[in-house]
Protein backbone atom coordinates (compact mmCIF):
# COMPACT_ATOMS: atom_id res chain seq x y z
CA UNK A 1 0.00 0.00 0.00
CA UNK A 2 1.56 3.27 -1.17
CA UNK A 3 0.08 5.22 1.75
CA UNK A 4 2.07 3.20 4.31
CA UNK A 5 5.33 3.95 2.52
CA UNK A 6 4.52 7.65 2.19
CA UNK A 7 3.63 7.89 5.88
CA UNK A 8 7.20 6.94 6.76
CA UNK A 9 8.46 9.88 4.71
CA UNK A 10 6.30 12.74 6.00
CA UNK A 11 7.73 15.47 8.21
CA UNK A 12 5.25 16.03 11.07
CA UNK A 13 4.18 19.66 11.21
CA UNK A 14 1.15 20.74 13.25
CA UNK A 15 0.60 24.10 11.54
CA UNK A 16 0.88 22.57 8.08
CA UNK A 17 -1.40 19.65 8.93
CA UNK A 18 -4.09 21.95 10.36
CA UNK A 19 -3.74 24.34 7.40
CA UNK A 20 -4.56 21.60 4.91
CA UNK A 21 -7.37 20.24 7.07
CA UNK A 22 -8.95 23.69 7.15
CA UNK A 23 -8.69 23.83 3.37
CA UNK A 24 -10.57 20.50 3.26
CA UNK A 25 -13.29 21.55 5.70
CA UNK A 26 -16.22 21.47 3.25
CA UNK A 27 -15.07 18.10 1.90
CA UNK A 28 -14.61 16.66 5.40
CA UNK A 29 -18.10 17.77 6.41
CA UNK A 30 -19.69 16.63 3.15
CA UNK A 31 -18.22 13.14 3.34
CA UNK A 32 -19.12 12.78 7.03
CA UNK A 33 -22.79 13.63 6.56
CA UNK A 34 -23.08 11.55 3.39
CA UNK A 35 -21.75 8.56 5.33
CA UNK A 36 -24.78 9.13 7.58
CA UNK A 37 -27.16 9.14 4.61
CA UNK A 38 -27.55 12.92 4.36
CA UNK A 39 -27.28 13.71 0.65
CA UNK A 40 -25.59 17.09 0.52
CA UNK A 41 -23.33 17.82 -2.43
CA UNK A 42 -19.96 19.49 -1.90
CA UNK A 43 -21.14 22.82 -3.40
CA UNK A 44 -24.21 22.73 -1.14
CA UNK A 45 -22.05 22.16 1.95
CA UNK A 46 -19.75 25.00 0.93
CA UNK A 47 -22.77 27.28 0.47
CA UNK A 48 -24.10 26.27 3.87
CA UNK A 49 -20.73 26.92 5.51
CA UNK A 50 -20.74 30.35 3.88
CA UNK A 51 -23.91 31.12 5.83
CA UNK A 52 -26.47 30.65 3.06
CA UNK A 53 -29.36 28.22 3.55
CA UNK A 54 -29.66 25.53 0.87
CA UNK A 55 -33.19 24.58 -0.22
CA UNK A 56 -34.50 21.05 -0.56
CA UNK A 57 -33.05 19.71 2.69
CA UNK A 58 -34.55 19.05 6.08
CA UNK A 59 -33.77 21.49 8.88
CA UNK A 60 -32.39 18.59 10.92
CA UNK A 61 -29.95 17.71 8.12
CA UNK A 62 -28.75 21.31 8.03
CA UNK A 63 -28.26 21.28 11.80
CA UNK A 64 -26.25 18.04 11.68
CA UNK A 65 -24.07 19.42 8.90
CA UNK A 66 -23.37 22.67 10.72
CA UNK A 67 -22.63 20.73 13.92
CA UNK A 68 -19.91 18.82 12.07
CA UNK A 69 -18.36 22.03 10.80
CA UNK A 70 -18.45 23.56 14.27
CA UNK A 71 -16.83 20.46 15.79
CA UNK A 72 -14.02 20.61 13.23
CA UNK A 73 -13.39 24.28 13.96
CA UNK A 74 -13.31 23.61 17.70
CA UNK A 75 -10.90 20.74 17.13
CA UNK A 76 -8.61 22.93 15.01
CA UNK A 77 -8.58 25.59 17.71
CA UNK A 78 -7.89 23.02 20.42
CA UNK A 79 -4.96 21.54 18.50
CA UNK A 80 -3.38 24.90 17.64
CA UNK A 81 -3.72 26.16 21.21
CA UNK A 82 -2.23 22.95 22.61
CA UNK A 83 -5.47 22.07 24.40
CA UNK A 84 -6.26 18.83 22.61
CA UNK A 85 -6.12 15.86 24.95
CA UNK A 86 -7.30 12.28 25.09
CA UNK A 87 -9.49 12.66 28.15
CA UNK A 88 -13.08 12.04 29.11
CA UNK A 89 -13.70 15.76 29.65
CA UNK A 90 -12.40 16.60 26.20
CA UNK A 91 -14.38 13.92 24.38
CA UNK A 92 -17.56 14.97 26.20
CA UNK A 93 -17.05 18.58 25.12
CA UNK A 94 -16.49 17.41 21.55
CA UNK A 95 -19.61 15.24 21.59
CA UNK A 96 -21.63 18.16 23.00
CA UNK A 97 -20.82 20.05 19.80
CA UNK A 98 -20.97 17.27 17.21
CA UNK A 99 -24.16 15.62 18.54
CA UNK A 100 -26.09 18.67 19.73
CA UNK A 101 -29.87 18.15 19.33
CA UNK A 102 -29.23 14.99 17.29
CA UNK A 103 -28.42 12.33 19.88
CA UNK A 104 -30.80 11.37 22.68
CA UNK A 105 -28.33 13.08 25.03
CA UNK A 106 -25.15 14.92 24.17
CA UNK A 107 -22.04 15.80 26.15
CA UNK A 108 -22.29 12.73 28.42
CA UNK A 109 -21.75 8.99 28.21
CA UNK A 110 -24.96 7.05 27.64
CA UNK A 111 -26.83 5.74 30.67
CA UNK A 112 -28.76 3.07 28.81
CA UNK A 113 -28.11 0.11 26.52
CA UNK A 114 -27.80 0.41 22.74
CA UNK A 115 -27.67 -1.87 19.73
CA UNK A 116 -25.82 -1.63 16.41
CA UNK A 117 -27.93 -2.36 13.36
CA UNK A 118 -26.65 -5.19 11.16
CA UNK A 119 -24.68 -7.05 13.81
CA UNK A 120 -25.41 -9.33 16.76
CA UNK A 121 -22.61 -7.69 18.75
CA UNK A 122 -23.91 -5.77 21.77
CA UNK A 123 -21.90 -2.80 23.11
CA UNK A 124 -21.00 -2.83 26.82
CA UNK A 125 -23.52 -1.91 29.49
CA UNK A 126 -23.38 1.76 30.56
CA UNK A 127 -22.02 0.97 34.05
CA UNK A 128 -18.81 -0.27 32.40
CA UNK A 129 -18.14 2.76 30.20
CA UNK A 130 -16.06 4.86 32.60
CA UNK A 131 -13.64 2.02 33.28
CA UNK A 132 -13.53 1.10 29.60
CA UNK A 133 -12.61 4.66 28.68
CA UNK A 134 -9.60 4.58 30.99
CA UNK A 135 -8.65 1.14 29.67
CA UNK A 136 -8.77 2.46 26.10
CA UNK A 137 -6.63 5.49 26.95
CA UNK A 138 -4.09 3.26 28.69
CA UNK A 139 -4.08 0.75 25.84
CA UNK A 140 -3.45 3.24 23.03
CA UNK A 141 -0.79 5.08 25.05
CA UNK A 142 1.42 2.03 24.57
CA UNK A 143 1.19 2.27 20.76
CA UNK A 144 4.28 4.07 19.40
CA UNK A 145 3.02 4.49 15.83
CA UNK A 146 0.97 7.72 15.84
CA UNK A 147 -1.31 6.75 12.94
CA UNK A 148 -2.05 3.33 14.41
CA UNK A 149 -2.69 4.91 17.83
CA UNK A 150 -5.19 7.32 16.31
CA UNK A 151 -7.04 4.63 14.35
CA UNK A 152 -7.14 2.30 17.36
CA UNK A 153 -8.85 5.03 19.38
CA UNK A 154 -11.44 5.44 16.63
CA UNK A 155 -12.08 1.70 16.53
CA UNK A 156 -12.33 1.27 20.29
CA UNK A 157 -14.74 4.19 20.58
CA UNK A 158 -16.89 2.98 17.68
CA UNK A 159 -17.16 -0.53 19.12
CA UNK A 160 -17.86 0.45 22.72
CA UNK A 161 -20.47 3.07 21.70
CA UNK A 162 -19.85 5.47 24.58
CA UNK A 163 -22.79 7.62 23.42
CA UNK A 164 -26.37 7.05 22.36
CA UNK A 165 -25.54 8.37 18.89
CA UNK A 166 -22.85 10.15 16.84
CA UNK A 167 -20.28 7.61 18.00
CA UNK A 168 -18.31 7.07 14.79
CA UNK A 169 -18.22 10.76 13.96
CA UNK A 170 -17.03 11.71 17.43
CA UNK A 171 -14.50 8.87 17.32
CA UNK A 172 -13.15 10.12 13.98
CA UNK A 173 -12.79 13.62 15.42
CA UNK A 174 -10.72 12.17 18.28
CA UNK A 175 -8.68 10.12 15.82
CA UNK A 176 -7.94 13.22 13.80
CA UNK A 177 -7.18 15.20 16.94
CA UNK A 178 -4.38 12.74 17.69
CA UNK A 179 -3.10 13.01 14.13
CA UNK A 180 -3.20 16.81 13.94
CA UNK A 181 -1.71 17.33 17.40
CA UNK A 182 1.25 15.18 16.32
CA UNK A 183 1.67 16.99 13.00
CA UNK A 184 0.04 14.34 10.81
CA UNK A 185 -2.67 15.05 8.22
CA UNK A 186 -6.25 14.02 8.91
CA UNK A 187 -7.82 10.81 7.64
CA UNK A 188 -11.05 11.38 5.73
CA UNK A 189 -13.35 8.52 4.75
CA UNK A 190 -14.73 9.42 1.30
CA UNK A 191 -18.49 9.05 0.85
CA UNK A 192 -17.83 7.03 -2.32
CA UNK A 193 -16.30 4.33 -0.10
CA UNK A 194 -19.29 4.21 2.26
CA UNK A 195 -20.32 0.65 1.34
CA UNK A 196 -16.81 -0.66 1.95
CA UNK A 197 -16.51 1.28 5.20
CA UNK A 198 -19.85 0.07 6.53
CA UNK A 199 -19.20 -3.56 5.56
CA UNK A 200 -15.78 -3.62 7.22
CA UNK A 201 -17.15 -1.91 10.34
CA UNK A 202 -19.82 -4.60 10.72
CA UNK A 203 -17.15 -7.28 10.45
CA UNK A 204 -15.05 -5.44 13.01
CA UNK A 205 -17.95 -5.12 15.47
CA UNK A 206 -18.39 -8.89 15.39
CA UNK A 207 -14.70 -9.84 15.54
CA UNK A 208 -13.01 -7.01 17.42
CA UNK A 209 -10.05 -7.53 15.06
CA UNK A 210 -8.43 -4.21 14.05
CA UNK A 211 -6.48 -5.49 11.03
CA UNK A 212 -8.82 -4.90 8.08
CA UNK A 213 -10.15 -1.59 9.39
CA UNK A 214 -6.62 -0.37 10.10
CA UNK A 215 -5.61 -1.04 6.50
CA UNK A 216 -8.82 0.52 5.20
CA UNK A 217 -8.41 3.73 7.20
CA UNK A 218 -4.80 4.16 6.09
CA UNK A 219 -5.88 3.56 2.47
CA UNK A 220 -8.19 6.58 2.81
CA UNK A 221 -5.17 8.89 2.94
CA UNK A 222 -4.70 10.99 -0.19
CA UNK A 223 -1.20 10.10 -1.50
CA UNK A 224 -0.77 13.64 -2.84
CA UNK A 225 -1.38 15.13 0.60
CA UNK A 226 1.15 12.73 2.10
CA UNK A 227 3.68 13.76 -0.54
CA UNK A 228 3.08 17.42 0.31
CA UNK A 229 3.61 16.68 4.01
CA UNK A 230 6.95 15.05 3.12
CA UNK A 231 8.29 18.19 1.41
QUIHU-V701710 format. One record per residue. N is the residue number from 0. RES is the residue in one small letter. PHI is phi in whole degrees, -180 to 180 (* if undefined). Layout:
# QUIHU-V701710
N RES PHI
N RES PHI
This chain:
# QUIHU-V701710
0 x *
1 x -62
2 x -62
3 x -64
4 x -66
5 x -65
6 x -64
7 x -75
8 x -105
9 x -73
10 x -110
11 x -54
12 x -153
13 x -63
14 x -60
15 x -68
16 x -64
17 x -68
18 x -56
19 x -71
20 x -66
21 x -62
22 x -65
23 x -92
24 x -51
25 x -61
26 x -67
27 x -61
28 x -69
29 x -61
30 x -64
31 x -62
32 x -75
33 x -68
34 x -63
35 x -93
36 x 87
37 x -99
38 x -88
39 x -91
40 x -86
41 x -61
42 x -61
43 x -66
44 x -64
45 x -61
46 x -63
47 x -64
48 x -69
49 x -81
50 x 95
51 x -111
52 x -68
53 x -105
54 x -73
55 x 86
56 x -127
57 x -70
58 x -60
59 x -64
60 x -66
61 x -63
62 x -62
63 x -61
64 x -64
65 x -67
66 x -60
67 x -65
68 x -63
69 x -64
70 x -65
71 x -61
72 x -63
73 x -66
74 x -65
75 x -57
76 x -62
77 x -64
78 x -66
79 x -67
80 x -88
81 x 78
82 x -99
83 x -68
84 x -152
85 x -92
86 x -139
87 x -63
88 x -58
89 x -67
90 x -67
91 x -69
92 x -64
93 x -65
94 x -65
95 x -61
96 x -86
97 x -72
98 x -113
99 x -56
100 x 62
101 x -109
102 x -76
103 x -59
104 x -138
105 x -136
106 x 83
107 x -155
108 x -66
109 x -64
110 x -115
111 x -140
112 x -82
113 x -136
114 x -126
115 x -117
116 x -62
117 x 96
118 x -141
119 x -86
120 x -63
121 x -112
122 x -62
123 x -60
124 x -67
125 x -59
126 x -64
127 x -93
128 x -67
129 x -60
130 x -66
131 x -65
132 x -60
133 x -67
134 x -66
135 x -63
136 x -59
137 x -65
138 x -64
139 x -74
140 x -65
141 x -87
142 x -92
143 x -73
144 x -71
145 x -61
146 x -65
147 x -62
148 x -58
149 x -65
150 x -68
151 x -60
152 x -61
153 x -56
154 x -68
155 x -59
156 x -64
157 x -65
158 x -77
159 x -81
160 x 52
161 x -65
162 x -121
163 x -65
164 x -157
165 x 62
166 x -76
167 x -66
168 x -66
169 x -64
170 x -64
171 x -69
172 x -60
173 x -66
174 x -56
175 x -73
176 x -64
177 x -62
178 x -62
179 x -62
180 x -69
181 x -107
182 x 82
183 x -101
184 x -70
185 x -73
186 x -103
187 x -116
188 x -89
189 x -66
190 x -60
191 x -68
192 x -107
193 x -59
194 x -62
195 x -65
196 x -60
197 x -64
198 x -64
199 x -68
200 x -66
201 x -63
202 x -64
203 x -66
204 x -56
205 x -71
206 x -95
207 x 74
208 x -88
209 x -75
210 x -52
211 x -66
212 x -69
213 x -62
214 x -63
215 x -62
216 x -62
217 x -65
218 x -67
219 x -78
220 x -63
221 x -79
222 x -56
223 x -65
224 x -63
225 x -65
226 x -64
227 x -64
228 x -70
229 x -90
230 x -75
